[in-house]
Amino acid sequence: MTIIQVPPVPADVALVEGIATLLHSAYGAGIDPSEAVSAVTEPLPGQEPVCRFLLVEGANTVAGHLAAYEREVAIGDDHCLLGMIGDVAVAKEFRRQGHCKKLVEAAHDYFSSKAIAFSVLFAFEPAVYVSSGYRLMENEIYFLDEDNAWKTFVYRGSMYCELGDRRWPNQKIDMRGPTV
Ligand SMILES: CC(C)(COP(=O)(O)OP(=O)(O)OC[C@H]1O[C@@H](n2cnc3c(N)ncnc32)[C@H](O)[C@@H]1OP(=O)(O)O)[C@@H](O)C(=O)NCCC(=O)NCCS
């Protein structure tokens, strides 16, 4: 099993289908499987990843996935480029073997290589990310919701990770668009 970095829409169709199948089985109850492919190839505006990290077995069997995003946001009066992580999934038969943690580590290495100070995610299971350095945040988040309305929430399960020496600011975040 290896972790590879691929573009948002990999050229290899088998990888695209593998991502869609994995995400559909992890998150897609009630969604048509063909919609899972278009979610990979045609992400919603403002929700395009910069790259994906895949756990692959053999040439192109996708056993794990993480989408990495970069977002220019304002935190308080500061402008900041945030790394963001979404659509994290590991196939059932490979869970609890540290693969999610390795995918997160790969995304952190990528963000750090671009001098990004913080990574943020919105977790269903916050406990999964604590050992990767994430802590629950208390920041209010101003964002564009699916119903096209701008809203302010303290998002349950929103977490930050400090990738370098900079301390996380506990101030309102203007996402300037949707979350991931
Ligand atoms: C959540 C998920 C990605 C975890 O993948 P994984 O490869 O099994 O995770 P890891 O083995 O790397 O475990 C990382 C840490 O999370 C813990 N963990 C794993 N699954 C957990 C769960 N369901 N609940 C609580 N903690 C969990 C592990 O014990 C480990 O903790 P540690 O580092 O302190 O020992 C996987 O279960 C999955 O795909 N679930 C369905 C999709 C989903 O819910 N994704 C989003 C989660 S926010």
PDBQT file of the ligand as one rigid body, heavy atoms in Angstrom, charges set to zero:
ROOT
HETATM    1  C1  LIG A 201     -12.698   7.846   9.838  1.00  0.00    +0.000 C 
HETATM    2  C2  LIG A 201     -11.750   6.996   9.000  1.00  0.00    +0.000 C 
HETATM    3  C3  LIG A 201     -11.271   7.804   7.811  1.00  0.00    +0.000 C 
HETATM    4  C4  LIG A 201     -10.571   6.561   9.878  1.00  0.00    +0.000 C 
HETATM    5  O1  LIG A 201      -9.633   5.846   9.073  1.00  0.00    +0.000 OA
HETATM    6  P1  LIG A 201      -8.566   4.828   9.724  1.00  0.00    +0.000 P 
HETATM    7  O2  LIG A 201      -7.550   4.534   8.673  1.00  0.00    +0.000 OA
HETATM    8  O3  LIG A 201      -9.287   3.689  10.307  1.00  0.00    +0.000 OA
HETATM    9  O4  LIG A 201      -7.945   5.713  10.879  1.00  0.00    +0.000 OA
HETATM   10  P2  LIG A 201      -6.529   5.442  11.583  1.00  0.00    +0.000 P 
HETATM   11  O5  LIG A 201      -6.311   3.971  11.717  1.00  0.00    +0.000 OA
HETATM   12  O6  LIG A 201      -5.470   6.224  10.899  1.00  0.00    +0.000 OA
HETATM   13  O7  LIG A 201      -6.780   6.031  13.026  1.00  0.00    +0.000 OA
HETATM   14  C5  LIG A 201      -6.411   7.355  13.402  1.00  0.00    +0.000 C 
HETATM   15  C6  LIG A 201      -6.884   7.566  14.831  1.00  0.00    +0.000 C 
HETATM   16  O8  LIG A 201      -8.316   7.611  14.889  1.00  0.00    +0.000 OA
HETATM   17  C7  LIG A 201      -8.828   6.617  15.756  1.00  0.00    +0.000 C 
HETATM   18  N1  LIG A 201     -10.075   6.167  15.120  1.00  0.00    +0.000 N 
HETATM   19  C8  LIG A 201     -10.201   5.525  13.943  1.00  0.00    +0.000 A 
HETATM   20  N2  LIG A 201     -11.516   5.381  13.643  1.00  0.00    +0.000 NA
HETATM   21  C9  LIG A 201     -12.213   5.943  14.660  1.00  0.00    +0.000 A 
HETATM   22  C10 LIG A 201     -13.596   6.128  14.907  1.00  0.00    +0.000 A 
HETATM   23  N3  LIG A 201     -14.539   5.674  14.066  1.00  0.00    +0.000 N 
HETATM   24  N4  LIG A 201     -13.962   6.774  16.058  1.00  0.00    +0.000 NA
HETATM   25  C11 LIG A 201     -13.031   7.249  16.919  1.00  0.00    +0.000 A 
HETATM   26  N5  LIG A 201     -11.680   7.120  16.711  1.00  0.00    +0.000 NA
HETATM   27  C12 LIG A 201     -11.292   6.458  15.594  1.00  0.00    +0.000 A 
HETATM   28  C13 LIG A 201      -7.744   5.551  15.829  1.00  0.00    +0.000 C 
HETATM   29  O9  LIG A 201      -7.818   4.795  17.025  1.00  0.00    +0.000 OA
HETATM   30  C14 LIG A 201      -6.503   6.408  15.770  1.00  0.00    +0.000 C 
HETATM   31  O10 LIG A 201      -6.287   7.006  17.020  1.00  0.00    +0.000 OA
HETATM   32  P3  LIG A 201      -4.803   7.130  17.646  1.00  0.00    +0.000 P 
HETATM   33  O11 LIG A 201      -3.919   7.698  16.562  1.00  0.00    +0.000 OA
HETATM   34  O12 LIG A 201      -5.010   8.039  18.825  1.00  0.00    +0.000 OA
HETATM   35  O13 LIG A 201      -4.402   5.740  18.009  1.00  0.00    +0.000 OA
HETATM   36  C15 LIG A 201     -12.492   5.723   8.494  1.00  0.00    +0.000 C 
HETATM   37  O14 LIG A 201     -13.073   5.066   9.600  1.00  0.00    +0.000 OA
HETATM   38  C16 LIG A 201     -13.607   6.027   7.503  1.00  0.00    +0.000 C 
HETATM   39  O15 LIG A 201     -13.369   6.090   6.307  1.00  0.00    +0.000 OA
HETATM   40  N6  LIG A 201     -14.848   6.203   8.000  1.00  0.00    +0.000 N 
HETATM   41  C17 LIG A 201     -15.988   6.496   7.135  1.00  0.00    +0.000 C 
HETATM   42  C18 LIG A 201     -15.890   7.850   6.498  1.00  0.00    +0.000 C 
HETATM   43  C19 LIG A 201     -15.832   8.974   7.513  1.00  0.00    +0.000 C 
HETATM   44  O16 LIG A 201     -16.610   9.028   8.451  1.00  0.00    +0.000 OA
HETATM   45  N7  LIG A 201     -14.877   9.901   7.258  1.00  0.00    +0.000 N 
HETATM   46  C20 LIG A 201     -14.753  11.155   7.962  1.00  0.00    +0.000 C 
HETATM   47  C21 LIG A 201     -14.410  11.055   9.370  1.00  0.00    +0.000 C 
HETATM   48  S1  LIG A 201     -14.455  12.678  10.056  1.00  0.00    +0.000 SA
ENDROOT
TORSDOF 0
